[in-house]
Amino acid sequence: HDRNNRVAHREGAMRIVDLSMPIAGDHPRWATEISVTGDLAKGDLAQVTWLKVSCHAYTHVDARRHMFADGATIEATPLDDLVGRCAVVDLMDVQPNEAIGAEKLAARGKHIQRGGMVLLKSNWDRQRSPMTKEFWLDSPYVTREAAEWLLATGIRAIGYSFPQDYPIRLMLKGERRPLAEQVTHDVLLRAGVHMIEYVANTADIREPEVFLSAAPLKIPGADGAPARVYCIEGM
């Protein structure tokens, strides 16, 4: 029983699956500073932890402003768009460097509802640890045709359990590719579909539909924000 990833009660009851990456000060890709002031053992009144991290590191939500100058910032993101019923698309058989196309999503996403949310379920974070460069270099990715198919379904939000755009891996080498090659951002985020990135532990999800919460921190003017993402089964 892994209490870090899920809380399961008696048979037939609700089940919570934690879909968030832990924020770690020693992450090899994301510069993260975690410090603590106050020492309770020495008689200080309180312990206070300080955090400095990118709003696009770990599990987070992109605001449209991330890529588009006319886009809304994160505090303007309606919570109604990021909390509710969510179709889970099973990609557990995804392979390293696999280009995930429209045909595969269409075959497995027949239960996606217009106006709903989608979560792409995989075990990628168990094939390659997010603490290693191979998590990015070997990642499967979504094709432009697949992004366009997702847009055509009329979804309002989507969660990814792997680095979803091919050029993300090139950033490890300091190479930044044009927006047109960042296909999920260019197609979905451009159209106002909310992007929930670096979702973890999706392999623990059992049901094809869950209640998902991906509420980002309320940071006025920000282009994204960390989120504690989780889903509930059995609701």
C-alpha positions as CSV (number, residue, x, y, z in Angstrom):
1,H,0.0,0.0,0.0
2,D,1.7,3.2,-1.2
3,R,0.3,6.1,0.8
4,N,2.4,8.6,-1.2
5,N,0.7,7.7,-4.4
6,R,-2.9,6.9,-3.3
7,V,-5.3,6.5,-0.5
8,A,-7.6,3.5,-0.8
9,H,-10.5,2.9,1.7
10,R,-12.8,-0.1,2.0
11,E,-13.9,-1.9,-1.2
12,G,-16.3,0.1,-3.2
13,A,-15.4,3.4,-1.6
14,M,-13.7,6.4,-3.2
15,R,-10.0,6.1,-4.1
16,I,-7.6,9.0,-4.4
17,V,-4.6,8.8,-6.7
18,D,-1.9,11.5,-6.3
19,L,-0.8,12.6,-9.7
20,S,1.8,15.2,-8.7
21,M,5.6,15.0,-8.9
22,P,7.4,15.8,-5.7
23,I,9.3,19.1,-5.7
24,A,12.9,18.2,-5.0
25,G,15.9,20.5,-4.4
26,D,18.3,18.1,-6.2
27,H,16.4,17.8,-9.5
28,P,19.0,17.6,-12.3
29,R,16.9,19.6,-14.8
30,W,14.9,22.1,-12.9
31,A,16.8,24.6,-10.8
32,T,15.1,24.4,-7.4
33,E,16.1,26.1,-4.2
34,I,14.6,24.9,-0.9
35,S,15.7,26.4,2.3
36,V,14.5,26.4,5.9
37,T,14.6,29.1,8.5
38,G,13.8,28.5,12.2
39,D,14.9,25.6,14.3
40,L,12.2,24.2,16.6
41,A,14.8,22.0,18.4
42,K,16.7,25.2,19.3
43,G,13.6,26.9,20.7
44,D,12.6,29.0,17.7
45,L,8.9,29.8,17.5
46,A,8.3,28.4,14.0
47,Q,10.0,26.6,11.1
48,V,9.4,28.2,7.7
49,T,10.4,26.6,4.4
50,W,11.3,28.8,1.4
51,L,10.9,27.7,-2.2
52,K,12.3,29.1,-5.4
53,V,11.3,27.3,-8.6
54,S,10.1,27.9,-12.1
55,C,6.3,27.9,-12.6
56,H,6.9,25.4,-15.4
57,A,8.8,22.8,-13.4
58,Y,7.3,19.7,-12.0
59,T,3.5,19.1,-12.2
60,H,2.0,22.4,-13.3
61,V,-0.6,24.2,-15.4
62,D,0.3,26.4,-18.4
63,A,-1.6,29.6,-18.9
64,R,-2.1,30.8,-22.5
65,R,0.3,33.7,-21.7
66,H,3.1,31.1,-21.6
67,M,3.3,31.2,-25.4
68,F,0.9,33.9,-26.6
69,A,1.2,37.6,-25.8
70,D,-2.6,38.1,-25.9
71,G,-3.2,35.1,-23.6
72,A,-4.7,35.1,-20.2
73,T,-2.4,34.7,-17.2
74,I,-2.8,31.9,-14.6
75,E,-5.0,33.7,-12.1
76,A,-7.6,34.2,-14.8
77,T,-7.8,30.4,-15.4
78,P,-11.3,29.4,-14.3
79,L,-11.2,26.5,-11.8
80,D,-14.3,25.1,-13.5
81,D,-12.1,24.3,-16.4
82,L,-9.6,22.3,-14.4
83,V,-11.8,20.4,-12.0
84,G,-14.4,17.8,-12.9
85,R,-15.0,14.6,-14.8
86,C,-12.0,13.5,-17.0
87,A,-11.7,10.8,-19.6
88,V,-8.5,8.6,-19.1
89,V,-6.9,7.5,-22.4
90,D,-4.9,4.3,-21.9
91,L,-1.4,4.6,-23.4
92,M,0.2,2.1,-21.0
93,D,1.9,0.3,-24.0
94,V,3.7,3.5,-25.2
95,Q,7.2,2.9,-26.3
96,P,10.4,5.1,-26.0
97,N,10.5,7.7,-28.8
98,E,7.0,6.7,-30.0
99,A,5.2,9.2,-32.1
100,I,1.6,9.1,-30.7
101,G,-0.7,9.7,-33.7
102,A,-4.3,10.6,-34.2
103,E,-5.3,7.0,-35.1
104,K,-4.1,5.6,-31.8
105,L,-5.9,8.3,-29.8
106,A,-9.1,7.9,-31.8
107,A,-9.1,4.2,-31.1
108,R,-8.7,4.6,-27.4
109,G,-10.4,7.9,-26.8
110,K,-13.9,7.1,-27.9
111,H,-15.2,8.0,-24.4
112,I,-13.9,11.6,-24.6
113,Q,-16.7,14.1,-24.2
114,R,-17.0,17.5,-25.9
115,G,-16.3,20.1,-23.3
116,G,-14.6,17.6,-21.0
117,M,-11.1,16.9,-19.8
118,V,-8.6,14.3,-21.0
119,L,-5.7,12.6,-19.2
120,L,-3.1,10.6,-21.2
121,K,-2.3,7.6,-19.0
122,S,1.1,6.0,-19.3
123,N,3.8,4.4,-17.2
124,W,6.5,6.6,-18.7
125,D,7.7,7.9,-15.3
126,R,8.3,4.2,-14.4
127,Q,10.1,3.4,-17.6
128,R,12.4,6.4,-17.2
129,S,12.8,8.3,-13.9
130,P,12.1,12.1,-14.1
131,M,15.4,12.4,-12.2
132,T,17.3,11.2,-15.3
133,K,17.9,12.9,-18.6
134,E,16.5,9.8,-20.4
135,F,13.0,10.8,-19.2
136,W,13.2,13.6,-21.8
137,L,15.6,12.2,-24.4
138,D,13.7,8.9,-24.8
139,S,10.2,10.3,-24.3
140,P,7.2,9.4,-26.5
141,Y,5.5,12.5,-28.0
142,V,2.3,13.8,-29.5
143,T,2.2,14.4,-33.3
144,R,0.6,17.5,-34.8
145,E,-2.2,15.3,-36.3
146,A,-2.9,13.9,-32.8
147,A,-3.0,17.4,-31.3
148,E,-5.4,18.5,-34.1
149,W,-7.6,15.4,-33.4
150,L,-7.7,16.2,-29.7
151,L,-8.7,19.8,-30.5
152,A,-11.5,18.6,-32.7
153,T,-13.0,16.6,-29.8
154,G,-13.8,19.9,-28.1
155,I,-11.9,19.3,-24.9
156,R,-11.3,22.1,-22.4
157,A,-8.2,20.7,-20.7
158,I,-5.6,17.9,-21.1
159,G,-3.0,16.3,-18.8
160,Y,0.2,14.7,-20.1
161,S,2.2,12.0,-18.3
162,F,5.3,12.4,-20.5
163,P,7.1,15.4,-22.2
164,Q,4.5,15.7,-24.9
165,D,6.3,17.8,-27.6
166,Y,9.4,16.4,-29.4
167,P,11.5,19.6,-29.1
168,I,11.3,19.5,-25.2
169,R,14.2,17.0,-25.3
170,L,16.3,19.4,-27.4
171,M,16.2,22.0,-24.6
172,L,18.7,19.8,-22.7
173,K,21.2,20.7,-25.3
174,G,20.2,24.4,-25.2
175,E,18.3,24.2,-28.5
176,R,15.0,25.9,-28.7
177,R,12.8,25.1,-31.7
178,P,10.0,27.3,-33.2
179,L,6.5,27.3,-31.7
180,A,5.2,25.5,-34.8
181,E,7.2,22.4,-33.7
182,Q,5.8,22.6,-30.1
183,V,2.7,21.1,-31.5
184,T,0.5,20.7,-28.4
185,H,1.2,24.3,-27.5
186,D,0.8,25.5,-31.0
187,V,-2.5,23.7,-31.6
188,L,-4.1,23.2,-28.2
189,L,-2.8,26.0,-26.0
190,R,-3.3,28.4,-28.8
191,A,-7.0,27.5,-29.0
192,G,-7.4,27.9,-25.2
193,V,-7.2,24.3,-24.1
194,H,-5.6,24.2,-20.7
195,M,-2.4,22.2,-20.5
196,I,-1.6,20.1,-17.4
197,E,2.0,19.0,-17.7
198,Y,4.3,16.4,-16.0
199,V,1.5,14.5,-14.4
200,A,2.9,11.5,-12.5
201,N,1.6,8.1,-11.3
202,T,-1.1,7.7,-13.9
203,A,-0.3,4.0,-14.1
204,D,-2.1,3.7,-10.8
205,I,-5.4,4.8,-12.3
206,R,-7.8,1.9,-12.7
207,E,-10.9,3.5,-14.3
208,P,-11.6,5.0,-17.7
209,E,-13.2,8.1,-16.2
210,V,-12.2,9.9,-13.0
211,F,-12.9,13.1,-11.1
212,L,-9.8,15.3,-11.7
213,S,-8.5,18.3,-9.8
214,A,-5.6,20.3,-11.3
215,A,-6.0,23.7,-9.5
216,P,-2.9,25.9,-10.1
217,L,-1.5,28.3,-7.5
218,K,-3.0,31.8,-7.8
219,I,-0.1,33.9,-8.9
220,P,-1.3,37.2,-10.5
221,G,0.4,37.9,-13.9
222,A,2.1,34.5,-14.1
223,D,2.3,32.4,-17.3
224,G,1.8,29.1,-15.4
225,A,1.8,27.7,-11.9
226,P,2.6,24.5,-9.9
227,A,-0.5,22.4,-9.1
228,R,-1.3,19.6,-6.7
229,V,-3.0,17.3,-9.2
230,Y,-5.0,14.3,-8.1
231,C,-7.9,12.2,-9.2
232,I,-10.7,10.4,-7.4
233,E,-12.1,7.1,-8.6
234,G,-15.5,5.8,-7.5
235,M,-17.4,9.1,-7.4
